[in-house]
Amino acid sequence: MNLESIGSPALWIGFVAFVLAMLALDLGVFHRKAHVVGVKEALAWSAVWVGLALLFNLGVWHWFGPERGLEFLTGYLIEKSLSIDNVFVFVVIFGALGIPSLYQHRVLFWGIVSALAMRAAMIFAGSALLSRFHWLIYLFGGFLVLTGVKLYLQRGKEQHPEDGAFLRLVRRVLPTTNKLDGEHFFTREQGRWLATPLFLALLLVEVTDVIFAVDSIPAIFAITLDPFIVFTSNIFAILGLRSLFFLLAGMVDRFRYLKVGLSAVLVFVGAKMTLIDVYKVPPLASLLVVLGILGTAVGASLWVSRKERATAAGNAPAPARGR
């Protein structure tokens, strides 16, 4: 893995400026008024974010060589795939707290803004630690392998973040109400400011992202140690998370084998990281392995779901004919 970063100060400033401009455009122009994000809009925005990431990837490939280009693409693919797991949890959070589709984009927008800052801090800290303490590579690799095994063992368990200790603690410390007040995070009742379910959903989204970041960031460090590649691939995947949510929220049940695939990816990159001083897996081989695992998981999920729907349709009673 390359230790020397391609990120000059000008590249860092330019990329951060690009991210801030896209966020301002998103909130200030395209989502200035609260509205339900439909499948067509979500699909269009997903295409925009994926297209921008691929264009950026072409730039990295052209200016810094194919190895760095493959590192970015592999890191982006891993982070994008792991972010799908966030979608499962977000669906549960919004359903449990009764957040209507009209206001879900607002929660996700501010949740992702805070996630960008948090992940930047984690990436810089991780990069500094790995550059100073090489032995941490083995610790990170072992952690990823254990995380992959844990994800596989817990693949069938339902998650209920709304019933967790964190939200119970928040409700004890912070005055809350069960009533929504439009798109406001706080409302005033009887002279008191109370947090609405929208704010509780925002907190849970942020905590969920922290938990997933603990897995996803070391996974990209298993591909490259370049903080600029880690940061940009991570951020591009996070920026497209909102559109991915609205695109997949209605069909998360169809991806039944996705967690199996993600667990296999984490075990692979963890083993790759642990054995880095014994054998270096070429970037192209890493990309092909990750693509193969995820493609198999998604393909098997869609095939089984389609087969079950066809079976259910065939077993449905025929409508009665009128006399």
Secondary structure, DSSP 8 states (H G I E B T S, - for coil): ---S----HHHHHHHHHHHHHHHHHIIIIITSS-----HHHHHHHHHHHHHHHHHHHHHHHHHH-HHHHHHHHHHHHHHHHHHHHHHHHHHHHHHHHT--HHHHHHHHHHHHHHHHHHHHHHHHHHHHHHHH-TTHHHHHHHHHHHHHHHHHHTTT----GGGSHHHHHHHHHS-B-SS--TT-SEEEETTEEEE-HHHHHHHHHHHHHHHHHHHHHHHHHTT---HHHHHHHHHHHHHTHHHHHHHHGGGGGG-TTHHHHHHHHHHHHHHHHHTTTT----HHHHHHHHHHHHHHHHHHHHHHHHHHHHHHHHHS-------
